[in-house]
Amino acid sequence: MSQRVAVIGAGVAATSVIHWLKILRPLDKIVQFSSENLAPAASLRSTAVAALRGTQRGISALGDELCEHWEFSDQFYAESRLPGVVAGELETWINDEKEMRRFSHLPEARESFLGPKQRPVKIVREKCWLIDPEVFLSSFDESHEHYRALVTELRPFAKGWLVKTQTGESEFEKVILCTGAWQRWMKRVVPSSELDTIKPSQGSYFEWSQQHTSDHSFALSFHGLNLHYRHDIKTLQLGATTIKNSDLLSPSLTHLEAIKKLFLSQVELELDFSKARIHTGIRSILQTRRPFAGQLDQGLCAMNGLYKNGWISAWPLAKKLCSTL
Ligand SMILES: Cc1cc2nc3c(=O)[nH]c(=O)nc-3n(C[C@H](O)[C@H](O)[C@H](O)COP(=O)(O)OP(=O)(O)OC[C@H]3O[C@@H](n4cnc5c(N)ncnc54)[C@H](O)[C@@H]3O)c2cc1C
């Protein structure tokens, strides 16, 4: 039976939910709501590399879940062949005992993508996917109604939910909230103990365009810092900061200065920081540190808490959620 489904959000969570709704529930009428100017999507301000970063099965429940999500998304990116996604390798420069244990299962690389100023104890590589969020997300089928308006109220009624925006209101049998860190604004209107513990985490990074750095795309990680190069669009990114409990859209220059200093002390690469653009996005993290995808109330579902793994976890979680609606 056909149902009216409202999806609130336009980041990777909402895009993956709509993708699977169209495949698994082709008769549903989908209406999307988002507000890029009032609730900017983290997905469009993300360095967006999907990689396990040394995580392996059998160590923690969170790690097992992430491995499962990675296997699904790795296949999804490989098979969907959508624009804005390229396969690459993530190289990690290992410097301490803790990292040695975390990455012990990965093969050692003889040479580095870039010259380290201080030789790391070990260099390892693993597969990754580098994503250009804007190109990738806009390549999905957009043949459904999409209102660029802030949802200000959700009200239950006999058969579902009334969704109110700044400009109008409409009734739906189902509502799926993919609202990232901005879900906190909806506390007032959504009865949701599952999402009450959401905290924002600010992330900022430097970006250089037209920066030819190498003949192939790569990701490099050292001392918790990431340098990502997308050869297809000649773009280099360095970051990102992690500032817990901050949903400010203006970056912390102190934290960015620390990143610059660390980079200059570690990597043999000339970069003109005066030419870098700075981007800031707000991640969302739940107290459990695990993502949530499920029902909050009759006819009301959510996917949130993707934190630093949105590009790995969104696709499998959205498929599971849509197959249980
Ligand atoms: C700097 C940075 C680097 C990152 N790097 C990586 C990485 O390398 N790999 C990785 O896997 N993850 C990374 N992440 C995390 C990843 O980007 C996020 O987990 C993911 O983008 C979250 O997606 P989302 O769809 O849940 O939320 P968002 O992308 O924030 O989307 C939320 C959407 O909800 C809409 N919305 C909210 N409230 C309302 C409302 N009331 N009415 C209408 N619309 C509303 C917003 O407009 C927005 O479209 C990074 C994040 C940041 C900030």
PDBQT file of the ligand as one rigid body, heavy atoms in Angstrom, charges set to zero:
ROOT
HETATM    1  C1  LIG A 401      34.987  18.186   9.345  1.00  0.00    +0.000 C 
HETATM    2  C2  LIG A 401      34.322  16.840   9.263  1.00  0.00    +0.000 A 
HETATM    3  C3  LIG A 401      35.035  15.773   8.732  1.00  0.00    +0.000 A 
HETATM    4  C4  LIG A 401      34.440  14.521   8.635  1.00  0.00    +0.000 A 
HETATM    5  N1  LIG A 401      35.127  13.493   8.069  1.00  0.00    +0.000 NA
HETATM    6  C5  LIG A 401      34.537  12.282   7.923  1.00  0.00    +0.000 A 
HETATM    7  C6  LIG A 401      35.223  11.227   7.247  1.00  0.00    +0.000 A 
HETATM    8  O1  LIG A 401      36.339  11.386   6.763  1.00  0.00    +0.000 OA
HETATM    9  N2  LIG A 401      34.586  10.026   7.142  1.00  0.00    +0.000 N 
HETATM   10  C7  LIG A 401      33.318   9.809   7.654  1.00  0.00    +0.000 A 
HETATM   11  O2  LIG A 401      32.772   8.707   7.512  1.00  0.00    +0.000 OA
HETATM   12  N3  LIG A 401      32.646  10.802   8.295  1.00  0.00    +0.000 NA
HETATM   13  C8  LIG A 401      33.224  12.026   8.422  1.00  0.00    +0.000 A 
HETATM   14  N4  LIG A 401      32.561  13.044   9.049  1.00  0.00    +0.000 N 
HETATM   15  C9  LIG A 401      31.248  12.772   9.608  1.00  0.00    +0.000 C 
HETATM   16  C10 LIG A 401      30.148  12.731   8.547  1.00  0.00    +0.000 C 
HETATM   17  O3  LIG A 401      30.317  13.787   7.646  1.00  0.00    +0.000 OA
HETATM   18  C11 LIG A 401      28.791  12.798   9.272  1.00  0.00    +0.000 C 
HETATM   19  O4  LIG A 401      28.665  11.642  10.090  1.00  0.00    +0.000 OA
HETATM   20  C12 LIG A 401      27.623  12.823   8.320  1.00  0.00    +0.000 C 
HETATM   21  O5  LIG A 401      27.817  13.781   7.313  1.00  0.00    +0.000 OA
HETATM   22  C13 LIG A 401      26.319  13.112   9.075  1.00  0.00    +0.000 C 
HETATM   23  O6  LIG A 401      25.281  13.076   8.130  1.00  0.00    +0.000 OA
HETATM   24  P1  LIG A 401      23.785  13.339   8.526  1.00  0.00    +0.000 P 
HETATM   25  O7  LIG A 401      22.995  13.219   7.288  1.00  0.00    +0.000 OA
HETATM   26  O8  LIG A 401      23.405  12.500   9.725  1.00  0.00    +0.000 OA
HETATM   27  O9  LIG A 401      23.737  14.849   9.069  1.00  0.00    +0.000 OA
HETATM   28  P2  LIG A 401      23.917  16.218   8.257  1.00  0.00    +0.000 P 
HETATM   29  O10 LIG A 401      24.768  16.047   7.083  1.00  0.00    +0.000 OA
HETATM   30  O11 LIG A 401      24.292  17.255   9.260  1.00  0.00    +0.000 OA
HETATM   31  O12 LIG A 401      22.457  16.513   7.726  1.00  0.00    +0.000 OA
HETATM   32  C14 LIG A 401      21.411  16.987   8.558  1.00  0.00    +0.000 C 
HETATM   33  C15 LIG A 401      20.329  17.521   7.648  1.00  0.00    +0.000 C 
HETATM   34  O13 LIG A 401      19.147  17.778   8.395  1.00  0.00    +0.000 OA
HETATM   35  C16 LIG A 401      18.583  19.008   8.001  1.00  0.00    +0.000 C 
HETATM   36  N5  LIG A 401      17.780  19.513   9.128  1.00  0.00    +0.000 N 
HETATM   37  C17 LIG A 401      18.089  19.478  10.438  1.00  0.00    +0.000 A 
HETATM   38  N6  LIG A 401      17.067  19.971  11.183  1.00  0.00    +0.000 NA
HETATM   39  C18 LIG A 401      16.107  20.347  10.288  1.00  0.00    +0.000 A 
HETATM   40  C19 LIG A 401      14.807  20.918  10.424  1.00  0.00    +0.000 A 
HETATM   41  N7  LIG A 401      14.284  21.222  11.624  1.00  0.00    +0.000 N 
HETATM   42  N8  LIG A 401      14.095  21.165   9.282  1.00  0.00    +0.000 NA
HETATM   43  C20 LIG A 401      14.599  20.874   8.054  1.00  0.00    +0.000 A 
HETATM   44  N9  LIG A 401      15.822  20.310   7.874  1.00  0.00    +0.000 NA
HETATM   45  C21 LIG A 401      16.566  20.047   8.980  1.00  0.00    +0.000 A 
HETATM   46  C22 LIG A 401      19.778  19.878   7.651  1.00  0.00    +0.000 C 
HETATM   47  O14 LIG A 401      19.402  20.957   6.800  1.00  0.00    +0.000 OA
HETATM   48  C23 LIG A 401      20.675  18.850   6.963  1.00  0.00    +0.000 C 
HETATM   49  O15 LIG A 401      20.343  18.754   5.595  1.00  0.00    +0.000 OA
HETATM   50  C24 LIG A 401      33.107  14.322   9.132  1.00  0.00    +0.000 A 
HETATM   51  C25 LIG A 401      32.392  15.402   9.644  1.00  0.00    +0.000 A 
HETATM   52  C26 LIG A 401      32.986  16.663   9.700  1.00  0.00    +0.000 A 
HETATM   53  C27 LIG A 401      32.192  17.828  10.220  1.00  0.00    +0.000 C 
ENDROOT
TORSDOF 0
